[in-house]
Amino acid sequence: MRLFLSSYRFGTDPDAFVRLTTPGRIAVIANAADAWPASARTAAVTSEMGPLRSLGFEPEEVDLRDHLDDPDSLRRRLSDFTSVWVRGGNTFVLRAQLARSGGDTVLTDLVSDNRLVYGGYSAGACVATPSLRGIEFSDDPDEVAATCGVPVVWDGLGWVEHAIVPHAGDSMLADDGIRQTLRYLREHDVEHVALTDDDAIVVDTPPGHAPSTVRS
């Protein structure tokens, strides 16, 4: 399992992501932005392309909405790539779209077998955790019903054993919601890692081995 989980894009060390994979075609998943106005969502996708190209990647959007209730088509689509990059937005909306498309199962299979390197930041990192409880102070779960028409999914993908709180410390995106999330996790004795926008969690383990976390 090869994971790059960050607070904001590549943190201070883009090479940490590049070392996990070989630059080439990379799938960009931006469904965390599905609740945004169409123009804002389009801009969100576009904003990912330049930084990825600068690292030698050839980014292409893979929209989970094109694969609703059709995980086989999503699996075939992702088989064209060796890496996936999942941007931030609303964690609950992203998780719901993963469930609706079967992306949660497909990505877990491909990532666990090391057939796909997973990079994600903010919401893209938070979905890799065991549970999304506590994130409701930072992201609005009510956007799921309006955007996806399904109940909120509170379980994460469980690829790492701890919660992740992005935009901690002196991040420009730090707000009272982040502070409430950290307070909730501490009060409920939930193991967690708070990331500043400089930080990233790197996991690089062979198939069948338990993931070990390295913070860069």
Buried (B, 14 or more C-beta within 10 A) or exposed (E): BBBBBBBBBBBEBBEBBBEBBEBEEBBBBBBBBBBBEEEEBBEBBEEBBEBBEEBEBEBBBBBBEEBBEBBEBBBEBBEEBBBBBBBBBBBBBBBBBBBBBBBBBBBBBBBBEBEBBBBBBBBBBBBBBBEBBBBBBBBBBEBBEEBBEEEBBEBBBEBBEBBBBBBBEEBEBBEEBBBBBBEBBEEEEBEBBBBBBBBBBBBBBEEEEEBEBEEB
